Amino acid sequence: MNSKTLLKCLCMCLAMFAILVNANAQDLKSILTGVAKAVVGDKATTSSSIIGTWKYVGPQCQFESGGEVAAKEVEEKMQTVYDRIGMSGCEYTFNEDGTYSYTLKKRTMSGTYTFNDKEKTITMKGKLGVKTVAHVTVTGNDMSLVFNADKLMSVLKTITGTVSKVNSTAATINSVAGSYDGLMLGFDLKK
């Protein structure tokens, strides 16, 4: 065996070892989800892929760089918060004409949105002029809408329309948001 072949084999073994060590640190579902969102989601998320009605299925947590294991822990904490404020019936509809609406507990709000193809963000502007910006990932029939963690409080107040319920969960959200750099929180939705 020549030295080039031996060097290639050694590099391949080191790469496989690194993958195995990383896989042991994170569960396989988290790794695959991260890969799908990073590779497929970026290419599949377009202005036309967000069109439709999307129903809330659970919390979503993303970090600007990695952190899939921590994301799972944060999502568990956020599930209790979302349960307290009644997110389980939330539904978003994005129309082709640039209008959107969301419904929660028989309360429907609407407005306009713009999709930024380069940044993969949706800027939603309600009837009262309140703007929210969400990072969006669409993979098949699944959509993730996540907001900068420090903006989530105002998003939840807008969505639920009840300041008191959101304020009672503020300590939990602030403690989660303050614990991680680059944290984005939001929702998993299904078409």
Contacts in CASP RR format, 6 or more apart in sequence:
PFRMAT RR
TARGET T0000
AUTHOR 0000-0000-0000
METHOD contacts of the structure
MODEL  1
MNSKTLLKCLCMCLAMFAILVNANAQDLKSILTGVAKAVVGDKATTSSSI
IGTWKYVGPQCQFESGGEVAAKEVEEKMQTVYDRIGMSGCEYTFNEDGTY
SYTLKKRTMSGTYTFNDKEKTITMKGKLGVKTVAHVTVTGNDMSLVFNAD
KLMSVLKTITGTVSKVNSTAATINSVAGSYDGLMLGFDLKK
22 31 0 8 1.000
23 31 0 8 1.000
25 69 0 8 1.000
26 68 0 8 1.000
26 69 0 8 1.000
27 69 0 8 1.000
27 72 0 8 1.000
30 68 0 8 1.000
30 69 0 8 1.000
30 71 0 8 1.000
30 72 0 8 1.000
31 68 0 8 1.000
33 68 0 8 1.000
34 68 0 8 1.000
36 139 0 8 1.000
37 62 0 8 1.000
37 137 0 8 1.000
37 139 0 8 1.000
37 144 0 8 1.000
40 139 0 8 1.000
41 137 0 8 1.000
41 138 0 8 1.000
41 139 0 8 1.000
42 120 0 8 1.000
42 137 0 8 1.000
44 138 0 8 1.000
44 139 0 8 1.000
44 140 0 8 1.000
45 120 0 8 1.000
45 136 0 8 1.000
45 137 0 8 1.000
45 138 0 8 1.000
46 115 0 8 1.000
46 117 0 8 1.000
46 138 0 8 1.000
47 115 0 8 1.000
47 117 0 8 1.000
48 96 0 8 1.000
49 138 0 8 1.000
49 140 0 8 1.000
50 94 0 8 1.000
50 115 0 8 1.000
50 122 0 8 1.000
50 136 0 8 1.000
50 138 0 8 1.000
50 143 0 8 1.000
51 94 0 8 1.000
51 95 0 8 1.000
51 96 0 8 1.000
52 93 0 8 1.000
52 94 0 8 1.000
52 95 0 8 1.000
52 191 0 8 1.000
53 91 0 8 1.000
53 92 0 8 1.000
53 93 0 8 1.000
53 191 0 8 1.000
54 91 0 8 1.000
54 92 0 8 1.000
54 93 0 8 1.000
54 94 0 8 1.000
54 143 0 8 1.000
54 189 0 8 1.000
54 190 0 8 1.000
54 191 0 8 1.000
55 89 0 8 1.000
55 90 0 8 1.000
55 91 0 8 1.000
55 189 0 8 1.000
55 190 0 8 1.000
55 191 0 8 1.000
56 87 0 8 1.000
56 88 0 8 1.000
56 89 0 8 1.000
56 90 0 8 1.000
56 91 0 8 1.000
56 187 0 8 1.000
56 188 0 8 1.000
56 189 0 8 1.000
57 187 0 8 1.000
57 188 0 8 1.000
57 189 0 8 1.000
57 190 0 8 1.000
58 75 0 8 1.000
58 79 0 8 1.000
58 82 0 8 1.000
58 87 0 8 1.000
58 187 0 8 1.000
58 188 0 8 1.000
59 74 0 8 1.000
59 75 0 8 1.000
59 78 0 8 1.000
59 79 0 8 1.000
59 81 0 8 1.000
59 82 0 8 1.000
59 185 0 8 1.000
59 186 0 8 1.000
59 187 0 8 1.000
59 188 0 8 1.000
60 75 0 8 1.000
60 144 0 8 1.000
60 145 0 8 1.000
60 146 0 8 1.000
60 185 0 8 1.000
60 186 0 8 1.000
60 187 0 8 1.000
60 188 0 8 1.000
61 71 0 8 1.000
61 72 0 8 1.000
61 74 0 8 1.000
61 75 0 8 1.000
61 78 0 8 1.000
61 146 0 8 1.000
61 183 0 8 1.000
61 184 0 8 1.000
61 185 0 8 1.000
61 186 0 8 1.000
62 71 0 8 1.000
62 135 0 8 1.000
62 144 0 8 1.000
62 146 0 8 1.000
62 183 0 8 1.000
62 184 0 8 1.000
63 70 0 8 1.000
63 71 0 8 1.000
63 180 0 8 1.000
63 182 0 8 1.000
63 183 0 8 1.000
63 184 0 8 1.000
64 181 0 8 1.000
64 182 0 8 1.000
64 184 0 8 1.000
65 182 0 8 1.000
70 180 0 8 1.000
74 176 0 8 1.000
74 180 0 8 1.000
74 183 0 8 1.000
74 185 0 8 1.000
77 172 0 8 1.000
77 176 0 8 1.000
78 173 0 8 1.000
78 176 0 8 1.000
78 185 0 8 1.000
78 186 0 8 1.000
80 172 0 8 1.000
81 169 0 8 1.000
81 172 0 8 1.000
81 173 0 8 1.000
82 88 0 8 1.000
82 187 0 8 1.000
84 165 0 8 1.000
84 168 0 8 1.000
84 169 0 8 1.000
85 156 0 8 1.000
85 160 0 8 1.000
85 162 0 8 1.000
85 165 0 8 1.000
85 166 0 8 1.000
85 169 0 8 1.000
86 104 0 8 1.000
86 105 0 8 1.000
86 160 0 8 1.000
87 104 0 8 1.000
87 159 0 8 1.000
87 160 0 8 1.000
87 187 0 8 1.000
89 103 0 8 1.000
89 104 0 8 1.000
89 105 0 8 1.000
90 102 0 8 1.000
90 103 0 8 1.000
90 104 0 8 1.000
90 159 0 8 1.000
90 187 0 8 1.000
91 102 0 8 1.000
91 103 0 8 1.000
91 104 0 8 1.000
92 100 0 8 1.000
92 101 0 8 1.000
92 102 0 8 1.000
92 145 0 8 1.000
92 189 0 8 1.000
93 100 0 8 1.000
93 101 0 8 1.000
93 102 0 8 1.000
93 103 0 8 1.000
94 100 0 8 1.000
94 113 0 8 1.000
94 122 0 8 1.000
98 112 0 8 1.000
98 113 0 8 1.000
98 114 0 8 1.000
99 110 0 8 1.000
99 111 0 8 1.000
99 112 0 8 1.000
99 113 0 8 1.000
100 110 0 8 1.000
100 111 0 8 1.000
100 112 0 8 1.000
100 113 0 8 1.000
100 124 0 8 1.000
101 108 0 8 1.000
101 109 0 8 1.000
101 110 0 8 1.000
101 111 0 8 1.000
102 108 0 8 1.000
102 109 0 8 1.000
102 110 0 8 1.000
102 159 0 8 1.000
104 159 0 8 1.000
104 160 0 8 1.000
107 161 0 8 1.000
109 126 0 8 1.000
109 127 0 8 1.000
109 158 0 8 1.000
109 159 0 8 1.000
110 126 0 8 1.000
110 127 0 8 1.000
111 124 0 8 1.000
111 125 0 8 1.000
111 126 0 8 1.000
111 127 0 8 1.000
112 124 0 8 1.000
112 125 0 8 1.000
112 126 0 8 1.000
113 122 0 8 1.000
113 123 0 8 1.000
113 124 0 8 1.000
113 125 0 8 1.000
114 122 0 8 1.000
114 123 0 8 1.000
115 121 0 8 1.000
115 122 0 8 1.000
115 136 0 8 1.000
116 122 0 8 1.000
116 123 0 8 1.000
119 135 0 8 1.000
120 135 0 8 1.000
120 136 0 8 1.000
120 137 0 8 1.000
121 133 0 8 1.000
121 134 0 8 1.000
121 135 0 8 1.000
121 136 0 8 1.000
122 133 0 8 1.000
122 134 0 8 1.000
122 136 0 8 1.000
122 145 0 8 1.000
123 131 0 8 1.000
123 132 0 8 1.000
123 133 0 8 1.000
124 131 0 8 1.000
124 132 0 8 1.000
124 133 0 8 1.000
124 134 0 8 1.000
125 131 0 8 1.000
130 154 0 8 1.000
130 158 0 8 1.000
132 147 0 8 1.000
132 151 0 8 1.000
132 154 0 8 1.000
132 155 0 8 1.000
132 158 0 8 1.000
133 147 0 8 1.000
133 148 0 8 1.000
133 151 0 8 1.000
134 145 0 8 1.000
134 146 0 8 1.000
134 147 0 8 1.000
134 155 0 8 1.000
134 186 0 8 1.000
135 144 0 8 1.000
135 145 0 8 1.000
135 146 0 8 1.000
135 147 0 8 1.000
135 184 0 8 1.000
136 143 0 8 1.000
136 144 0 8 1.000
136 145 0 8 1.000
137 143 0 8 1.000
137 144 0 8 1.000
140 191 0 8 1.000
141 190 0 8 1.000
141 191 0 8 1.000
142 188 0 8 1.000
142 189 0 8 1.000
142 190 0 8 1.000
142 191 0 8 1.000
143 188 0 8 1.000
143 189 0 8 1.000
143 190 0 8 1.000
143 191 0 8 1.000
144 186 0 8 1.000
144 187 0 8 1.000
144 188 0 8 1.000
144 189 0 8 1.000
145 186 0 8 1.000
145 187 0 8 1.000
145 189 0 8 1.000
146 184 0 8 1.000
146 185 0 8 1.000
146 186 0 8 1.000
146 187 0 8 1.000
147 155 0 8 1.000
147 184 0 8 1.000
147 185 0 8 1.000
147 186 0 8 1.000
148 182 0 8 1.000
148 183 0 8 1.000
148 184 0 8 1.000
149 173 0 8 1.000
149 176 0 8 1.000
149 177 0 8 1.000
149 178 0 8 1.000
149 180 0 8 1.000
149 182 0 8 1.000
149 183 0 8 1.000
149 184 0 8 1.000
149 185 0 8 1.000
150 177 0 8 1.000
152 173 0 8 1.000
152 177 0 8 1.000
152 185 0 8 1.000
152 186 0 8 1.000
153 166 0 8 1.000
153 170 0 8 1.000
153 173 0 8 1.000
153 174 0 8 1.000
155 186 0 8 1.000
156 166 0 8 1.000
156 169 0 8 1.000
156 173 0 8 1.000
157 163 0 8 1.000
157 166 0 8 1.000
160 166 0 8 1.000
173 185 0 8 1.000
176 183 0 8 1.000
176 185 0 8 1.000
177 183 0 8 1.000
177 185 0 8 1.000
END
